[in-house]
Amino acid sequence: MPSGTIISKGYQTVVPAKIRKAHKIMPGDVLEWIDSEEGILVQPRKKRTLKDIIGLVKAEGDAVESKKRVQKGLR
């Protein structure tokens, strides 16, 4: 069943509680808005914790590329 919210004058909206709970959306998480031919897709991107990133960066290699991969949620 679809959930709806109203856009405020400041172009803000609220994520419905049912959606927040079902997808464990927490303060600090980012909602990515993706424009497609079918419409708008809103997708959560979880905030990374130290536990999430341990072991992602290798001793050798390009640190900038490693950082970009982490920001995109890739391992």
C-alpha positions as CSV (number, residue, x, y, z in Angstrom):
1,M,0.0,0.0,0.0
2,P,1.5,3.4,-1.0
3,S,2.4,6.0,1.6
4,G,2.3,9.7,0.9
5,T,3.7,12.8,2.4
6,I,3.3,16.5,1.8
7,I,6.1,18.7,0.6
8,S,6.6,21.8,2.8
9,K,7.2,25.3,1.6
10,G,11.0,24.6,2.2
11,Y,10.7,21.5,-0.1
12,Q,11.1,19.2,2.9
13,T,9.2,16.0,3.4
14,V,9.0,13.2,6.1
15,V,9.7,9.6,5.5
16,P,6.6,7.7,6.8
17,A,7.2,5.7,10.0
18,K,6.1,2.4,8.3
19,I,8.8,2.9,5.7
20,R,11.5,4.1,8.2
21,K,10.9,1.0,10.4
22,A,10.7,-1.5,7.5
23,H,14.0,-0.3,6.0
24,K,15.7,0.7,9.3
25,I,16.3,4.3,8.1
26,M,18.0,6.2,10.9
27,P,19.3,9.8,11.3
28,G,22.4,10.3,9.3
29,D,21.3,7.9,6.5
30,V,21.0,9.4,3.0
31,L,18.1,9.1,0.7
32,E,19.2,9.0,-2.9
33,W,16.7,10.4,-5.4
34,I,17.0,8.7,-8.8
35,D,15.1,10.2,-11.8
36,S,14.1,7.6,-14.4
37,E,11.7,7.2,-17.2
38,E,9.3,5.2,-15.0
39,G,9.3,8.0,-12.3
40,I,11.3,8.8,-9.2
41,L,13.1,6.1,-7.2
42,V,14.0,6.9,-3.6
43,Q,16.6,4.6,-2.2
44,P,18.3,4.7,1.2
45,R,22.0,4.6,1.6
46,K,23.0,3.7,5.1
47,K,25.5,5.7,7.1
48,R,28.8,3.9,7.2
49,T,30.3,3.0,10.6
50,L,33.9,2.2,11.5
51,K,32.9,-1.5,11.7
52,D,31.6,-1.3,8.1
53,I,34.8,0.1,6.6
54,I,37.4,-2.0,8.5
55,G,39.3,-4.0,5.9
56,L,38.0,-2.1,2.9
57,V,41.2,-0.1,2.3
58,K,44.2,-2.1,1.2
59,A,47.8,-1.3,2.2
60,E,48.8,-0.9,-1.5
61,G,46.7,0.7,-4.2
62,D,45.1,4.1,-4.8
63,A,43.6,5.6,-1.6
64,V,41.4,8.0,-3.7
65,E,39.9,5.1,-5.6
66,S,39.3,3.1,-2.4
67,K,37.5,6.1,-0.9
68,K,35.3,6.5,-4.0
69,R,34.4,2.8,-3.8
70,V,33.4,3.1,-0.1
71,Q,31.3,6.2,-0.8
72,K,29.4,4.3,-3.5
73,G,28.8,1.4,-1.1
74,L,31.1,-1.0,-3.0
75,R,33.6,-3.3,-1.3
